[in-house]
């Protein structure tokens, strides 16, 4: 067949069936796939073995050998004949898990899979980690996370995070400098599905018949984004009484008041010093930033902007995603208009007990909520286009974790000090060092006065100028506080106890 005729037929096939996965890959992805076609027999055996064993563990059954080979080939691109439009499909729980383990098998030296807990129905909440030293926190290397499918019937984020994992692996293998640098300098955690039980309920309905609320909650029909401890009311009280402005304490017996999925995610946040995060949703197209809960009592048909102390940074983070997305920044989407494709959560509508605000008030992590599609459960035919629309935005947003300042806090003997408080003059939100003594503070370009303080040490203040590029390193060396000296050192209670800086407000405080 002549080359011209062959290309014409391929073009006609693509117009009828939609773009193939191969056509949607970046150039380096295509080159990487081409190189990986050689010598794959051993890898096919590993994928078949891993997939079969995992499926047996999760469901007690075993797929046929031919089915496992087909799924492994589909996920890893091992068969040239499986690069049609059907590559972009929805993943049920077993398919999602196999996809994650297939990526880990393909890129074993830069990935790790771990479970943060189980859902109500016992499904693992698997996280896929990307970094050059999996399983290890390297000092001065920031931790980043993506969370998808918190609402079980909002499925695009789940699929995008699976595709992102495959993309990162393929691009790293292909030698993409940007992706290689990102993986070497960042510890990336991807949780494709926080609500796998809800997804299975929604998937049984399918894209055509899925109701607006079918599968939204977990197996007990609890909305997980209304299930976190409400720290906003406490924060708004402290703002008026000069109280604690970060790492707010949790209420007594909070573990008994949340769902298993929520509990797992909160423990995850407490065990990793996350710096930046995004939570992927559906039902609109907009980048939503804190606070979600209004400071004012709700009034019918009226909303109020509820800004954090880091409002400018959050707006910049939201715009980073919006403008890197193919159409989010245009504003008009799904019958709504959001200027530049971003919105303050409370300005849109007030929401209590959400995960976004909880991240900011209980941990060092800055999180925004990404609403990515008008259709909560888009058909498989739309997934390829959605991946192209979001791919650059997903990468660009991760890169924002490397802005601002970062550094170590030491004592006079060069021993690191954990849990030291880092304060920025003019910003009423502090952050703390991790257990290794390193800290990360997101800041816009400008000149700042920064203070490090810790119990038993004299505070130290330094001035730093932040540019638009990589984070500036600013280290602190604290001297032991002299005895019988009452220095004005910022000291807050730990996460499990209330602050001594202000009285706890009545339990009925707040709009809800």
C-alpha positions as CSV (number, residue, x, y, z in Angstrom):
1,X,0.0,0.0,0.0
2,X,1.4,3.5,-0.9
3,X,2.2,5.8,1.9
4,X,-0.3,8.4,0.8
5,X,-3.1,5.9,0.6
6,X,-2.3,4.5,4.0
7,X,-2.3,8.0,5.7
8,X,-5.6,8.8,4.0
9,X,-7.2,5.7,5.4
10,X,-5.8,6.3,8.8
11,X,-7.1,9.8,8.7
12,X,-10.6,8.6,7.8
13,X,-10.5,6.0,10.5
14,X,-9.6,8.7,13.1
15,X,-12.4,11.0,11.9
16,X,-14.9,8.2,12.4
17,X,-13.6,6.7,15.7
18,X,-12.0,9.7,17.4
19,X,-8.4,10.3,18.1
20,X,-6.2,7.4,19.2
21,X,-4.3,7.4,22.4
22,X,-1.1,7.3,20.3
23,X,-2.1,10.5,18.5
24,X,-2.8,12.2,21.8
25,X,0.5,11.4,23.4
26,X,3.3,14.0,23.5
27,X,6.2,13.4,21.2
28,X,8.4,12.0,23.9
29,X,5.6,9.7,25.0
30,X,5.4,8.3,21.4
31,X,9.2,7.8,21.2
32,X,9.2,6.1,24.6
33,X,6.4,3.8,23.5
34,X,8.3,3.0,20.3
35,X,11.4,2.0,22.2
36,X,9.5,-0.1,24.7
37,X,8.0,-2.3,22.0
38,X,11.2,-4.3,22.0
39,X,11.9,-7.1,24.5
40,X,8.6,-6.9,26.3
41,X,7.9,-10.6,26.8
42,X,9.3,-10.6,30.3
43,X,7.4,-7.5,31.2
44,X,4.1,-9.0,29.9
45,X,4.6,-12.0,32.3
46,X,5.2,-9.6,35.2
47,X,2.1,-7.6,34.5
48,X,0.0,-10.8,34.0
49,X,1.3,-12.2,37.3
50,X,0.9,-8.9,39.3
51,X,-2.6,-8.2,37.8
52,X,-3.9,-11.7,38.5
53,X,-2.6,-11.9,42.0
54,X,-4.0,-8.4,42.9
55,X,-7.4,-9.2,41.4
56,X,-7.5,-12.4,43.4
57,X,-6.7,-10.5,46.6
58,X,-9.4,-7.9,46.0
59,X,-12.3,-9.9,44.7
60,X,-11.6,-13.6,45.4
61,X,-11.8,-14.4,41.6
62,X,-9.4,-14.6,38.8
63,X,-9.7,-13.3,35.3
64,X,-8.7,-15.5,32.4
65,X,-5.1,-15.3,31.1
66,X,-6.2,-13.6,27.9
67,X,-8.2,-10.9,29.8
68,X,-5.2,-10.1,31.9
69,X,-2.8,-9.9,29.0
70,X,-5.3,-7.6,27.2
71,X,-5.7,-5.3,30.3
72,X,-1.9,-5.2,30.9
73,X,-1.3,-4.4,27.2
74,X,-4.0,-1.7,27.3
75,X,-2.5,0.0,30.3
76,X,1.1,-0.1,29.4
77,X,0.9,0.2,25.6
78,X,2.6,-3.2,25.0
79,X,0.6,-4.0,21.9
80,X,0.7,-1.7,18.9
81,X,-2.8,-2.9,17.9
82,X,-4.3,-1.5,21.2
83,X,-3.8,2.2,20.5
84,X,-7.3,3.0,19.3
85,X,-9.9,5.3,20.9
86,X,-10.9,2.5,23.2
87,X,-7.7,3.2,25.3
88,X,-9.6,6.0,27.0
89,X,-12.2,4.1,29.1
90,X,-13.6,4.4,32.6
91,X,-11.8,2.3,35.2
92,X,-13.8,0.3,37.7
93,X,-12.0,-0.4,41.0
94,X,-10.2,-3.6,39.9
95,X,-9.1,-1.9,36.6
96,X,-8.0,1.2,38.5
97,X,-5.9,-0.8,40.9
98,X,-4.3,-2.8,38.0
99,X,-3.5,0.4,36.2
100,X,-1.7,1.8,39.3
101,X,0.3,-1.4,39.8
102,X,1.1,-1.6,36.1
103,X,2.6,1.9,36.3
104,X,4.6,0.9,39.3
105,X,5.8,-2.2,37.5
106,X,6.9,-0.1,34.5
107,X,8.6,2.6,36.5
108,X,9.7,0.7,39.7
109,X,12.6,3.0,40.7
110,X,10.6,6.2,40.8
111,X,7.2,4.9,42.1
112,X,5.7,3.3,45.2
113,X,2.2,2.2,45.9
114,X,0.8,2.3,49.4
115,X,-2.7,2.2,51.0
116,X,-3.8,4.9,53.5
117,X,-6.8,2.9,54.7
118,X,-10.0,1.2,53.5
119,X,-13.4,2.4,52.5
120,X,-16.6,1.4,54.3
121,X,-16.9,-1.7,52.0
122,X,-13.2,-2.6,52.5
123,X,-11.7,-1.3,49.3
124,X,-8.1,0.0,49.7
125,X,-7.5,3.7,49.2
126,X,-4.4,3.3,47.1
127,X,-1.8,6.1,46.6
128,X,0.8,6.1,43.8
129,X,3.9,8.0,44.8
130,X,6.4,9.5,42.3
131,X,9.9,10.6,43.4
132,X,13.5,9.7,42.8
133,X,13.7,7.9,46.3
134,X,10.2,6.4,46.8
135,X,9.2,5.9,50.4
136,X,11.6,8.5,51.8
137,X,11.2,12.2,52.7
138,X,14.3,14.0,51.5
139,X,14.9,17.3,53.4
140,X,14.0,20.4,51.4
141,X,12.0,18.3,48.9
142,X,8.4,19.4,49.1
143,X,5.4,16.9,49.3
144,X,2.5,17.3,46.9
145,X,-0.8,15.5,46.6
146,X,-3.7,15.1,44.2
147,X,-7.0,13.7,45.4
148,X,-9.7,12.5,43.0
149,X,-13.2,11.0,43.1
150,X,-14.1,12.3,46.6
151,X,-17.7,12.3,45.3
152,X,-18.2,8.9,43.8
153,X,-20.2,10.1,40.8
154,X,-17.7,12.8,39.9
155,X,-15.4,10.6,37.9
156,X,-13.3,12.7,35.5
157,X,-10.7,13.5,38.2
158,X,-10.2,9.8,38.9
159,X,-9.5,9.1,35.2
160,X,-7.2,12.1,34.8
161,X,-5.1,11.0,37.7
162,X,-4.7,7.5,36.2
163,X,-3.7,9.1,32.9
164,X,-1.3,11.5,34.7
165,X,0.4,8.6,36.4
166,X,0.9,6.8,33.1
167,X,2.1,10.1,31.5
168,X,4.7,10.8,34.2
169,X,6.1,7.3,33.9
170,X,6.3,7.4,30.1
171,X,7.8,10.9,30.0
172,X,10.4,10.1,32.6
173,X,11.4,7.0,30.6
174,X,11.6,9.1,27.5
175,X,14.0,11.6,29.1
176,X,11.6,14.5,29.3
177,X,13.7,17.1,31.2
178,X,10.8,18.9,32.7
179,X,9.1,15.8,34.0
180,X,12.5,14.3,35.2
181,X,13.2,17.5,37.1
182,X,9.8,17.5,38.7
183,X,10.0,13.9,39.8
184,X,13.6,14.3,41.1
185,X,12.8,17.5,43.1
186,X,9.3,16.7,44.3
187,X,7.5,13.9,46.2
188,X,4.2,13.5,44.4
189,X,1.3,11.5,45.9
190,X,-1.7,10.6,43.7
191,X,-4.9,9.3,45.2
192,X,-7.1,8.6,42.2
193,X,-10.2,7.6,44.3
194,X,-11.1,8.7,47.8
195,X,-14.5,7.2,47.4
196,X,-14.3,3.9,45.5
197,X,-17.6,2.6,47.0
198,X,-19.5,5.6,45.7
199,X,-17.9,5.2,42.3
200,X,-19.2,1.6,42.0
201,X,-22.7,2.8,42.7
202,X,-22.5,5.6,40.1
203,X,-20.9,3.3,37.6
204,X,-23.8,0.8,37.8
205,X,-26.0,3.6,36.5
206,X,-23.5,4.6,33.8
207,X,-22.9,7.9,32.1
208,X,-26.3,8.0,30.4
209,X,-28.5,7.5,33.4
210,X,-26.5,8.8,36.3
211,X,-28.4,11.0,38.6
212,X,-27.0,14.1,40.1
213,X,-26.6,12.5,43.5
214,X,-26.4,8.8,42.7
215,X,-23.1,7.5,44.2
216,X,-22.1,11.0,45.4
217,X,-21.7,9.8,49.0
218,X,-19.8,6.8,50.4
219,X,-21.5,3.4,51.0
220,X,-23.4,5.0,53.9
221,X,-24.4,7.8,51.6
222,X,-22.4,10.4,53.6
223,X,-21.0,13.3,51.6
224,X,-17.3,13.1,52.3
225,X,-16.8,16.8,51.5
226,X,-19.1,17.7,54.4
227,X,-17.5,15.2,56.8
228,X,-14.3,16.9,58.1
229,X,-14.1,18.5,61.5
230,X,-15.4,22.1,61.3
231,X,-12.4,24.3,62.1
232,X,-13.6,27.4,60.4
233,X,-15.9,28.5,63.3
234,X,-12.9,28.2,65.6
235,X,-10.7,30.1,63.2
236,X,-13.1,32.9,62.8
237,X,-13.4,33.1,66.6
238,X,-9.6,33.2,67.0
239,X,-9.3,36.0,64.4
240,X,-11.4,38.2,66.7
241,X,-9.5,37.2,69.9
242,X,-5.9,37.1,68.7
243,X,-5.8,33.3,69.0
244,X,-4.0,30.5,67.2
245,X,-3.8,30.9,63.4
246,X,-2.7,27.5,62.2
247,X,-2.7,23.8,63.1
248,X,-6.0,24.3,64.9
249,X,-6.8,21.5,67.4
250,X,-9.4,18.8,66.6
251,X,-12.4,18.2,68.8
252,X,-12.5,15.4,71.3
253,X,-13.4,12.0,69.9
254,X,-13.2,13.4,66.3
255,X,-12.2,9.9,65.0
256,X,-15.7,8.6,66.0
257,X,-17.4,11.5,64.1
258,X,-16.0,10.9,60.6
259,X,-16.3,8.2,58.0
260,X,-13.5,5.7,57.4
261,X,-12.4,7.4,54.2
262,X,-12.2,10.8,55.9
263,X,-10.3,9.3,58.8
264,X,-7.8,7.7,56.5
265,X,-7.2,11.0,54.6
266,X,-6.8,13.0,57.9
267,X,-4.3,10.5,59.2
268,X,-2.5,10.8,55.8
269,X,-2.3,14.5,56.1
270,X,-0.9,14.2,59.6
271,X,1.8,11.7,58.6
272,X,3.1,13.7,55.6
273,X,4.1,17.3,55.6
274,X,2.2,18.3,52.4
275,X,2.8,21.7,51.0
276,X,0.4,21.9,48.1
277,X,-2.7,19.9,47.0
278,X,-5.7,19.9,44.7
279,X,-9.0,18.1,45.1
280,X,-10.6,17.1,41.7
281,X,-14.4,17.4,41.4
282,X,-17.0,17.7,38.7
283,X,-20.3,19.5,37.9
284,X,-18.7,22.8,37.0
285,X,-15.5,24.1,35.4
286,X,-13.7,26.4,37.8
287,X,-10.8,26.6,40.2
288,X,-12.2,27.1,43.7
289,X,-10.0,28.4,46.6
290,X,-10.5,28.9,50.3
291,X,-12.4,29.7,52.4
292,X,-15.4,27.6,51.5
293,X,-17.3,28.5,54.6
294,X,-18.6,32.1,54.9
295,X,-17.7,34.2,57.9
296,X,-21.2,35.7,57.9
297,X,-24.5,34.0,58.7
298,X,-26.2,32.8,55.5
299,X,-28.7,35.2,54.0
300,X,-31.0,34.0,51.2
301,X,-29.7,34.7,47.7
302,X,-26.6,36.4,49.1
303,X,-23.0,35.1,49.3
304,X,-19.9,36.8,50.8
305,X,-16.3,36.5,49.9
306,X,-14.4,34.7,52.7
307,X,-10.7,35.3,52.2
308,X,-7.8,33.6,53.9
309,X,-4.7,35.4,55.0
310,X,-3.0,33.9,51.9
311,X,-5.8,35.1,49.5
312,X,-3.4,36.4,46.9
313,X,-1.4,33.2,46.8
314,X,-4.6,31.1,46.5
315,X,-5.8,33.3,43.6
316,X,-2.5,32.8,41.9
317,X,-2.6,29.1,42.3
318,X,-6.2,28.9,41.0
319,X,-5.2,31.0,38.0
320,X,-2.2,28.8,37.3
321,X,-4.6,25.9,36.7
322,X,-7.3,27.9,35.0
323,X,-5.0,29.5,32.4
324,X,-3.2,26.3,31.7
325,X,-6.5,24.6,31.1
326,X,-7.8,24.7,27.5
327,X,-11.0,26.7,28.4
328,X,-11.5,27.1,32.1
329,X,-10.0,30.6,32.1
330,X,-12.6,31.8,29.5
331,X,-15.2,32.1,32.3
332,X,-18.4,30.9,30.7
333,X,-18.9,27.2,31.4
334,X,-21.8,25.0,32.3
335,X,-24.2,28.0,32.2
336,X,-22.2,29.8,34.9
337,X,-19.7,32.6,34.6
338,X,-16.5,32.8,36.8
339,X,-14.1,35.6,36.0
340,X,-10.9,34.1,34.8
341,X,-12.2,30.7,35.7
342,X,-11.6,31.0,39.4
343,X,-13.8,31.7,42.5
344,X,-13.6,32.0,46.2
345,X,-15.6,29.1,47.7
346,X,-17.8,31.1,50.0
347,X,-18.4,33.7,47.3
348,X,-19.9,30.9,45.2
349,X,-21.8,29.2,48.0
350,X,-20.9,28.5,51.6
351,X,-19.8,25.0,52.5
352,X,-19.1,23.6,56.0
353,X,-16.8,20.8,57.0
354,X,-15.0,20.6,53.6
355,X,-11.6,19.1,53.0
356,X,-10.1,22.3,51.3
357,X,-10.5,24.5,54.4
358,X,-9.4,21.7,56.7
359,X,-6.1,21.3,54.9
360,X,-5.3,25.0,55.4
361,X,-6.5,25.2,59.1
362,X,-5.1,21.9,60.4
363,X,-1.9,21.3,58.4
364,X,0.7,23.2,56.4
365,X,-1.0,22.3,53.1
366,X,-2.5,24.8,50.7
367,X,-5.3,23.1,48.8
368,X,-7.7,24.2,46.1
369,X,-10.7,22.4,44.6
370,X,-10.8,21.9,40.8
371,X,-14.2,21.5,39.2
372,X,-13.3,20.0,35.9
373,X,-16.4,19.0,33.9
374,X,-20.0,20.1,33.5
375,X,-20.9,16.4,33.2
376,X,-20.2,14.6,36.5
377,X,-19.9,11.2,34.7
378,X,-18.8,12.1,31.1
379,X,-19.0,9.3,28.5
380,X,-15.8,7.5,27.6
381,X,-15.7,9.3,24.2
382,X,-15.1,12.6,26.0
383,X,-12.1,11.4,28.1
384,X,-9.4,11.9,25.4
385,X,-10.4,15.5,24.9
386,X,-10.6,16.1,28.6
387,X,-7.1,14.7,29.1
388,X,-5.7,17.0,26.5
389,X,-7.5,20.0,28.1
390,X,-6.1,19.2,31.6
391,X,-2.7,17.7,31.0
392,X,-0.6,20.9,31.0
393,X,-2.6,22.3,33.9
394,X,-2.0,19.3,36.0
395,X,1.8,19.5,35.5
396,X,1.9,23.3,35.8
397,X,0.0,23.2,39.1
398,X,2.4,20.7,40.6
399,X,5.3,23.0,39.7
400,X,3.9,25.7,42.0
401,X,5.0,23.8,45.0
402,X,8.5,25.1,44.3
403,X,7.8,28.8,44.9
404,X,8.3,31.0,47.9
405,X,10.9,30.1,50.5
406,X,12.1,26.9,52.1
407,X,14.9,26.0,54.5
408,X,16.1,24.3,57.7
409,X,15.8,25.4,61.3
410,X,18.8,24.4,63.4
411,X,20.1,24.9,66.9
412,X,23.6,26.2,67.7
413,X,25.0,22.7,67.3
414,X,23.5,22.2,63.8
415,X,20.9,19.8,65.1
416,X,17.6,20.3,63.4
417,X,14.6,21.6,65.4
418,X,11.3,20.0,64.5
419,X,7.9,21.8,64.8
420,X,9.5,25.3,64.8
421,X,7.0,28.0,63.8
422,X,7.7,30.1,60.7
423,X,5.9,33.4,60.7
424,X,5.7,36.0,57.9
425,X,5.1,39.6,59.0
426,X,1.8,40.9,57.7
427,X,0.4,37.3,57.1
428,X,-1.8,35.9,59.8
429,X,-1.1,32.3,59.0
430,X,2.0,30.5,60.3
431,X,3.4,27.2,59.2
432,X,5.6,24.7,61.1
433,X,8.7,22.7,60.3
434,X,8.5,19.0,59.7
435,X,10.1,16.3,61.8
436,X,13.3,16.7,59.9
437,X,13.5,20.4,60.6
438,X,12.7,21.6,57.1
439,X,9.9,24.0,56.2
440,X,8.2,25.2,53.0
441,X,6.4,28.5,52.8
442,X,4.5,29.5,49.6
443,X,4.9,33.2,48.9
444,X,4.4,35.5,45.9
445,X,7.4,37.5,44.6
446,X,8.4,40.3,47.0
447,X,10.4,41.1,50.1
448,X,9.4,39.6,53.4
449,X,10.3,39.6,57.1
450,X,10.3,36.1,58.3
451,X,10.7,34.8,61.9
452,X,11.5,31.3,63.2
453,X,10.6,30.5,66.8
454,X,10.5,27.4,68.9
455,X,9.9,26.6,72.6
456,X,13.1,26.9,74.6
457,X,14.9,29.0,71.9
458,X,15.2,32.7,71.1
459,X,13.3,33.7,68.0
460,X,15.3,34.9,65.0
461,X,14.1,37.2,62.3
462,X,15.5,37.6,58.8
463,X,14.5,39.5,55.6
464,X,14.3,37.7,52.3
465,X,13.5,38.7,48.7
466,X,11.5,36.1,46.8
467,X,11.6,36.0,43.0
468,X,9.3,34.4,40.4
469,X,11.5,31.3,39.9
470,X,12.5,28.5,42.3
471,X,12.0,28.8,46.1
472,X,14.7,30.8,47.9
473,X,16.5,28.9,50.6
474,X,16.5,30.6,54.0
475,X,17.9,28.7,57.0
476,X,17.6,29.7,60.7
477,X,20.0,29.0,63.6
478,X,18.3,29.5,66.9
479,X,20.1,30.1,70.2
480,X,18.9,28.5,73.5
481,X,16.7,30.8,75.5
482,X,18.5,32.0,78.6
483,X,17.0,30.8,81.9
484,X,14.7,33.2,83.8
485,X,14.0,35.1,80.6
486,X,10.5,35.7,79.5
487,X,10.8,36.2,75.8
488,X,7.8,36.8,73.6
489,X,8.0,33.5,71.7
490,X,5.1,32.2,69.7
491,X,4.0,29.0,71.2
492,X,0.9,27.0,70.3
493,X,-0.5,23.9,71.7
494,X,0.0,20.7,69.8
495,X,-2.7,19.4,67.5
496,X,-4.4,17.3,70.1
497,X,-5.0,20.0,72.7
498,X,-6.6,23.4,72.6
499,X,-4.5,26.6,72.4
500,X,-3.8,28.5,75.6
501,X,-3.9,31.7,73.6
502,X,-7.7,31.9,73.6
503,X,-10.7,30.3,75.2
504,X,-12.6,27.8,73.2
505,X,-15.9,29.3,71.9
506,X,-19.3,27.8,72.6
507,X,-20.1,24.7,70.5
508,X,-23.0,26.5,68.8
509,X,-20.8,29.2,67.3
510,X,-21.0,29.7,63.6
511,X,-23.6,29.7,60.9
512,X,-24.4,26.0,61.1
